[in-house]
Amino acid sequence: MTINSKGKNMRRWLLIGTAVIALSGVGGAALMSSMGAFNSITTQYDAACTSVGDMAGPEDLAIDYDAGVAFISSLDRRAGMAGDIATGAIHRLDLNGSNSLTEMNVTGLDAAVPFLPHGVDLKTIGGTQYLFALNHRSATDPAAGHDIFVFEVRENTLDLVEHYQNSGIRSPNDLAAIDLNTVYFSNDRGKFGNFANLVEMMLAQKIADVSVYDQGEVSLSAPMAFANGVATIDEGKTVYATAMRESVLKEFKRDPATNTLTLVREISVGEAPDNISVAEDGSLWVASHLNLMAFDGHIKDASALSPFQVYRVDPATGDSKLMLENDGSLQSSVSVAAPYKDKILLGTAFQSGIKVCPL
């Protein structure tokens, strides 16, 4: 989700929507059901987890399985919602026992452009490792603009090597790189304005999209209802995207000549799927919000719980398996889940720090 949809605007959608629902009888009950209002967990995951770091809003992450490190995107969304200065950063987490956490030094950015990172992707091209990151120029105003930053990864430094902008990058949420010049990304809304946002969200209108940035041009590839996480496998031959308001993971075949996406299948991955992680064995791991009404409650009140689930998808068969679920007491607003050896990392949109848990 973007900072806007996870923050002030989404809160407005759901707050107004709750009032509409309360007045709309049977239809309102159906809408509430579609947002998971009546969902509850069946098996509580209560393992002893380690909390790492105190960075606010570590919403997305990418793992370098060879080096045993994770790169984590963080952004203080609550500060932005409150009208304060929203701060963001990229952190490097050692996964080989020390849990050492380092805030990466970012070089090459225009000092006048706020660094408010969101979705990230890690890719090695020509022997060089790059971190791709979506950036918002405002914590609350999507019209302020957005960026795709491409950083060369060094030991404790991210050096900017490419910077992409385009009006088609309207409300970006997540991204997945094919190469240095070709990046798929999600726009999680199709319209702006409180009422239009409310209608789009509540009625699950398929006017958000996955688009592709290719050498300066943006083309819409796949419309859907609240596009969210994006990932690629098979050297970019297959693209995946979560449609939060359709409750599915969509699998697409990609035409490398045209970047066109053809829908192959839709896979059930919980009520409101968020980010996608590609594990070392090639499986897909999807974090899913179990109850969007509870998620809204957590946005308004940090002490309110927001339950989550984590699904593992076999890309060969499309089989989806529930791996863990929790009522939010372990971590609320969980937006990303990524396995590493016998552990799993859980990131969150609004709380602080990463949870490292046994699998």
MARLUMDO-332029 format. One record per residue (C-alpha): residue in three letters; x, y, z. Coordinates in steps of 0.02 Angstrom, whole numbers, padded with zeros to 5 digits, always signed. Each point is the difference from the previous one (the first is absolute). Layout:
! residues N
ALAXYZ...
This chain:
! residues 359
MET+00000+00000+00000THR+00060+00176-00027ILE+00026+00117+00144ASN-00157+00091-00058SER-00110-00154-00005LYS+00074-00064+00162GLY-00018+00167+00081LYS-00114+00148-00002ASN-00097-00037-00159MET-00034-00182+00040ARG-00056+00051+00173ARG-00123+00123-00078TRP-00063-00133-00121LEU-00033-00122+00138LEU-00068+00126+00123ILE-00126+00069-00124GLY-00032-00175-00063THR-00042-00061+00174ALA-00133+00133+00015VAL-00070-00045-00170ILE-00001-00183+00045ALA-00091+00034+00163LEU-00143+00077-00097SER-00010-00122-00142GLY-00073-00158+00079VAL+00029-00164-00089GLY+00108+00079-00132GLY+00107+00075+00137ALA+00023-00169+00080ALA+00059-00068-00167LEU+00125+00142-00018MET+00063-00027+00177SER+00019-00185-00037SER+00099+00040-00158MET+00122+00099+00109GLY+00021-00143+00121ALA-00096+00080+00142PHE-00066-00168+00059ASN+00163-00096-00022SER+00096-00074+00145ILE+00155-00107+00015THR-00013-00188+00025THR+00178-00043+00053GLN+00100+00125+00103TYR+00186+00006-00040ASP+00085+00034+00167ALA+00184-00041-00029ALA+00135+00094+00094CYS+00058+00133-00122THR+00140+00126+00006SER-00034+00184-00026VAL+00135+00086-00102GLY+00020+00188-00014ASP-00116+00143+00042MET-00023+00075-00173ALA-00180+00053-00030GLY-00100-00084-00137PRO+00118-00131-00076GLU-00130-00036-00134ASP+00102-00097-00128LEU+00163-00096-00011ALA+00108-00099-00121ILE+00121-00139+00048ASP+00171-00038-00075TYR+00002-00187+00034ASP+00182-00022-00053ALA+00064+00131+00122GLY-00129-00032+00136VAL-00059+00179+00014ALA-00167+00089-00017PHE-00028+00176-00065ILE-00147+00082+00088SER-00100+00152-00054SER-00069+00103+00144LEU-00109+00154+00011ASP-00082+00085+00149ARG-00179+00003-00066ARG-00078+00055+00164ALA+00108+00155+00003GLY-00056+00043-00176MET-00183-00026+00045ALA+00021+00114+00150GLY+00071+00139-00110ASP+00177-00022+00067ILE+00155-00031-00104ALA-00005-00179-00063THR+00172-00080-00002GLY+00053-00149-00104ALA+00153-00111-00019ILE+00069-00163-00068HIS+00078-00118+00127ARG+00114-00151-00021LEU-00033-00147+00117ASP+00126-00140+00027LEU-00096-00165+00005ASN+00145-00114+00044GLY-00016+00007+00188SER+00047+00176+00054ASN-00160+00091-00051SER+00113+00150-00029LEU-00100+00144-00074THR+00079+00142-00098GLU-00085+00152-00076MET+00068+00013-00176ASN+00082+00162-00053VAL-00091+00058-00157THR+00100+00103-00124GLY-00044+00093-00160LEU-00175+00061+00049ASP-00059+00176-00030ALA-00004+00081+00172ALA-00163+00087-00046VAL-00089-00166-00029PRO-00065-00086+00158PHE+00057-00181+00020LEU-00158-00094+00048PRO+00032-00177-00066HIS-00134-00133-00020GLY+00009-00160-00105VAL+00174-00071-00036ASP+00076-00133-00112LEU+00176-00073-00006LYS+00079-00058-00163THR+00174-00047-00060ILE+00035+00058-00178GLY+00165-00028-00087GLY+00082-00049+00165THR-00055+00159+00089GLN-00135+00002+00133TYR-00134+00134-00010LEU-00139+00051+00118PHE-00155+00071-00084ALA-00108+00110+00111LEU-00163+00094-00022ASN+00002+00172+00077HIS-00142+00118+00049ARG+00032+00187-00002SER-00135+00034+00128ALA-00067-00099+00146THR-00179+00052-00035ASP-00017+00073-00175PRO+00018-00124-00145ALA-00005+00146-00124ALA+00171+00056+00067GLY+00079-00136-00106HIS+00096-00162+00016ASP+00165-00074-00054ILE+00081-00164-00044PHE+00177+00002+00068VAL+00131-00127-00052PHE+00147-00016+00120GLU+00162-00096-00018VAL+00022-00098+00161ARG+00165+00020+00091GLU+00047-00060+00175ASN-00090+00136+00099THR-00044+00119-00141LEU-00132+00013-00135ASP+00063+00102-00148LEU-00133+00070-00116VAL+00031-00052-00181GLU-00171+00026-00080HIS-00150+00110+00040TYR-00164-00023-00091GLN-00154+00111+00000ASN-00159-00008-00102SER-00179+00062+00020GLY-00056-00181-00015ILE+00080-00034+00170ARG-00155+00067+00087SER-00023-00093+00163PRO+00140-00128+00005ASN+00004-00139+00127ASP+00127-00132-00047LEU+00118-00041-00143ALA+00095-00142-00081ALA+00146+00026-00120ILE+00034-00092-00162ASP+00160+00095-00037LEU+00071+00173+00031ASN-00123+00082-00120THR-00156-00107+00019VAL-00099-00001+00162TYR-00176-00061+00038PHE-00091+00095+00137SER-00172+00011+00076ASN-00114+00152+00009ASP-00115-00042+00144ARG-00138+00120-00049GLY-00079+00063-00158LYS-00076+00163+00061PHE+00036+00135+00127GLY-00114+00096+00116ASN-00088-00061+00156PHE-00166-00050-00079ALA+00079-00082-00153ASN+00121-00093+00114LEU-00144-00059+00108VAL-00099-00068-00148GLU+00153-00085-00074MET+00048-00081+00164MET-00172-00053+00060LEU-00061-00065-00168ALA+00166-00080-00045GLN+00005+00087-00168LYS+00131-00067-00118ILE+00076+00167-00043ALA+00169-00018+00087ASP+00136-00087-00100VAL+00168-00079-00025SER+00100+00102-00125VAL+00174-00011-00075TYR+00133+00134-00012ASP+00108-00037-00151GLN+00136+00119-00059GLY-00095+00156+00045GLU-00175-00056-00048VAL-00139-00069+00111SER-00130-00122-00065LEU-00148-00067+00097SER+00011-00190+00003ALA-00139-00067+00111PRO-00147+00089+00084MET-00058-00069+00168ALA-00081+00049+00164PHE+00132+00075+00115ALA+00162-00063-00078ASN+00131-00031+00134GLY+00152-00115+00001VAL+00099-00040-00158ALA+00131-00135-00032THR+00082-00088-00147ILE+00076-00174-00025ASP+00072-00102-00145GLU+00115+00142-00054GLY-00148+00116-00023LYS-00107-00122-00100THR-00132-00005+00139VAL-00069+00148+00097TYR-00106-00011+00157ALA-00109+00134+00080THR-00118+00003+00147ALA-00172+00078-00021MET-00046+00046+00178ARG-00185+00031-00031GLU-00016-00157-00105SER+00085-00110+00133VAL+00112-00084-00129LEU+00177-00018-00062LYS+00000+00021-00190GLU+00125-00094-00107PHE+00044+00074-00170LYS+00103-00061-00147ARG+00110+00141-00063ASP+00042+00031-00182PRO+00182+00060+00006ALA-00016+00087-00168THR-00148+00109+00046ASN-00009-00014+00192THR-00183-00052-00021LEU-00071-00103+00143THR-00121-00144-00031LEU-00097-00065+00150VAL+00036-00184+00034ARG-00094-00029+00164GLU-00059+00076+00162ILE+00051-00077+00166SER-00090+00024+00166VAL+00116+00072+00132GLY-00112+00066+00138GLU-00113+00149+00019ALA+00112+00147-00045PRO+00170-00053-00068ASP+00143+00123+00011ASN+00183-00023-00049ILE+00077-00153-00086SER+00170-00074+00042VAL+00091-00126-00109ALA+00088-00127+00111GLU+00166-00083-00034ASP-00090-00157-00062GLY-00106+00103-00120SER-00160-00009+00100LEU-00105+00157+00024TRP-00043+00064+00174VAL-00145+00120+00019ALA-00047+00102+00154SER-00187+00026+00010HIS-00107+00111+00112LEU-00140-00105+00072ASN-00118+00144+00041LEU+00008+00171-00085MET-00119+00072+00128ALA+00121-00050+00138PHE+00141+00070-00104ASP-00091+00167-00003GLY-00021-00011+00188HIS+00187-00025+00017ILE+00034+00152-00108LYS-00104+00106+00119ASP+00060-00082+00160ALA+00175-00075+00011SER-00056-00113+00142ALA-00139-00080-00103LEU+00046-00168-00077SER-00003-00038-00186PRO+00007-00189-00037PHE+00101-00073-00142GLN+00036-00160-00095VAL+00149-00062-00101TYR-00021-00113-00152ARG+00127-00102-00097VAL-00036-00026-00185ASP+00082-00131-00109PRO+00025+00085-00170ALA+00006-00167-00091THR-00173-00056+00056GLY-00082+00158+00066ASP-00036-00088+00165SER-00021+00121+00144LYS+00033-00051+00180LEU-00035+00099+00159MET+00164+00001+00097LEU-00042+00106+00151GLU-00129+00121+00068ASN-00009+00112+00151ASP-00128+00116+00077GLY+00121+00147-00011SER+00072-00019+00174LEU+00166-00059-00075GLN+00004+00138-00132SER-00142+00104-00070SER-00018+00073-00176VAL+00117-00136-00065SER+00037+00044-00181VAL+00142-00117-00048ALA+00060-00174+00047ALA+00163-00075-00064PRO+00080-00166+00050TYR+00184-00025+00031LYS+00062-00176+00045ASP-00102-00049+00154LYS-00061+00177+00035ILE-00127+00120-00068LEU+00009+00190-00002LEU-00158+00100+00028GLY-00010+00185-00048THR-00136+00123+00043ALA-00076+00158-00071PHE-00026+00092+00164GLN+00088-00083+00145SER+00186+00009+00035GLY+00134-00130-00033ILE+00010-00167-00089LYS-00054-00164+00080VAL+00116-00148-00031CYS-00095-00160+00040PRO+00030-00187-00011LEU-00085-00096-00139
